[in-house]
Amino acid sequence: MVKLITSLIDKFLYPKFGPGQMWEKVAETVSNKGTQLHLNHKVIKLKTMNCTPGFGQLRSK
């Protein structure tokens, strides 16, 4: 039987307060760089330019 490798890492240190802790840090980092975050919105449309996100259309819940 051949062992299938499913990960390139041997171990992962999970955040003490769960994955939300990582996303809070991401939100803080991008907000500090001037990016607007729209939480609790549904994405209606997303346009890309050369495979890079350009802009999106949102609707609040």
C-alpha positions as CSV (number, residue, x, y, z in Angstrom):
1,M,0.0,0.0,0.0
2,V,1.3,3.5,-1.0
3,K,1.0,6.2,1.6
4,L,-0.6,9.3,0.1
5,I,0.9,12.6,1.3
6,T,-1.9,15.2,1.8
7,S,0.1,18.0,3.4
8,L,3.5,19.6,3.1
9,I,3.8,20.3,6.8
10,D,4.3,18.0,9.7
11,K,2.3,19.9,12.3
12,F,0.2,23.0,12.6
13,L,-0.1,25.2,15.7
14,Y,-3.8,26.0,15.9
15,P,-4.6,29.5,17.2
16,K,-5.6,29.5,20.9
17,F,-9.0,31.1,20.2
18,G,-9.7,29.3,16.9
19,P,-9.5,30.3,13.2
20,G,-11.4,33.5,13.8
21,Q,-8.3,34.8,15.6
22,M,-6.4,34.5,12.3
23,W,-9.2,36.3,10.3
24,E,-9.3,39.1,12.9
25,K,-5.6,39.7,12.4
26,V,-6.0,39.6,8.6
27,A,-8.9,42.2,8.9
28,E,-6.7,44.4,11.2
29,T,-3.7,44.2,8.8
30,V,-5.7,45.1,5.6
31,S,-7.7,47.8,7.3
32,N,-4.4,49.4,8.5
33,K,-3.4,49.5,4.8
34,G,-6.5,51.3,3.8
35,T,-8.7,48.5,2.5
36,Q,-12.4,48.8,3.3
37,L,-14.0,45.7,4.8
38,H,-17.7,45.1,4.4
39,L,-18.8,42.6,7.0
40,N,-22.3,40.9,7.0
41,H,-22.8,41.6,3.3
42,K,-23.7,39.2,0.5
43,V,-21.5,39.4,-2.7
44,I,-23.7,39.9,-5.7
45,K,-21.0,40.4,-8.3
46,L,-17.2,40.3,-8.5
47,K,-15.2,41.6,-11.4
48,T,-11.6,40.8,-12.1
49,M,-8.9,42.5,-14.1
50,N,-6.1,40.2,-15.4
51,C,-7.0,37.6,-12.8
52,T,-6.8,40.2,-10.0
53,P,-10.0,41.2,-8.0
54,G,-11.1,44.6,-9.3
55,F,-14.3,45.5,-7.5
56,G,-17.4,43.9,-6.2
57,Q,-21.1,44.7,-5.8
58,L,-22.5,44.0,-2.3
59,R,-25.9,43.8,-0.7
60,S,-26.3,44.2,3.1
61,K,-28.2,41.4,4.9
